[in-house]
Amino acid sequence: MDLSYWEIKSWLTNVDFTIVGSGIVGLNCALNLKERFPKVNILILEKGILPQGASTKNAGFACFGSLSEILDDLKSHTEEEAIELVKKRVVGLQLLRKTLGDKAINYKGLGGYELFTKEDDLLEECLSKKAHINKLLQPIFKDPVFSVKPNDFKFQKIENQYVFNQFEGQIDTGNMMVSLTQLAFKKGIKILNNMTVQSFSEDINAIKVETNQFVFSTSNLLIATNGFATQLINENVKPARAQVLITKPIKNLHIRGTFHLDRGYYYFRNVDDRILLGGGRHLDFKREETTKFNQTDLVQNKLEALLKTTILPETDFEIDHRWSGIMGIGNQKKAVVKQLSNHVFCGVRLGGMGIAIGSLVGKELADLISE
């Protein structure tokens, strides 16, 4: 690509910070850097037309972990570590809402429900531990988080009780990303799309960045590509594809809230008189450990079956859209936010909690930069 003098001068000269990835983490990192260093030149490189990965692909859950997920975390984390994970998600959600405002992201605190199949004793385990988990979370929320409600939405083939989370909410993912992008532009942050970073090399004073379009230099490089991180850096993070579908509008839809099923491997919600349903990667973990944006018959057929037999058993519906997003996961739930070398930093591995912790991880990534 032959660049003009104007393009080189305006976009690629004296770049103080280059951020790879224009998702929740990348944009929040840029905004925090601009607040700390108002005069710096910040460039964000995004390989997609829209933010690739999960930032524009997710289900829009403003959640911090279902009861069964917290219990599962306690099997591999200490109580202090598990509660710290929840706290970071809560702080991250508060930061997101403060940054953009509830109106901009269409935040609705409708609460969250965990549904249980009849095939195992997970509900019994959750009910036996509910009081203990509420006690652990008391310092964060000041009120009991989890309670029990009957199956008022008349879902079928599940236990007749839900575990209800009064603090869970939902947002409009598209509005969130549009608002973040507009705020970045307003602050003078530059974003270039269709730009894939292929490699980088570091010398004493700068980073040489090679993209699919051109090569340039930057003073600092911050990597916020989550599930795609291993294409550039050697960290403990791997991709995890999440497949999603949404129905056409359904007249008199009575379902309101966010819902978790089968240990959170399935999740659904109401949005614009539709049902959005995603998940199913546990049906074939290895196959879903990919960066390819497509769908599989195995997962899509299961999602449709859940709609027909459990979620909307007495309602006619049509599927309107299908898509997939790429998350970043690892053997630990804690995000990887670290300095990799003198001028290279990363904030990745959000573990499917991008809405909850993306704003905070972006801030923590920016905070790695010294004065």
Protein Blocks (a to p, Z undefined) as FASTA:
>chain_A
ZZdfklmmmmmgoifbdcehjbfklmmmmmmmmmmmmmbccddddfbfbdghjlmmmnoi
acebdfklmmmmmmmpcfklmmmmmmmmmmmmmmmmmmnopklnopacebpaddddfkbc
klmmmmmmmmmmmmmmmmmnopafbdcdddfkopghiafbdcddfkbccddfklmmmmmm
mmmmmnopacdehiacfbdcddfkbccdddfkbccddfbdcddekjmmmmmbccdddddd
dddddddddehiabgcdddeehhlaccddeehiacdeejklmommlmmccbdcddfklmm
mmmmmmmmmmmmmbccddfbdcdddddddfbfbdcdddfblmbccdehjlopmmmmmmmm
mmmmmmmpcZZ
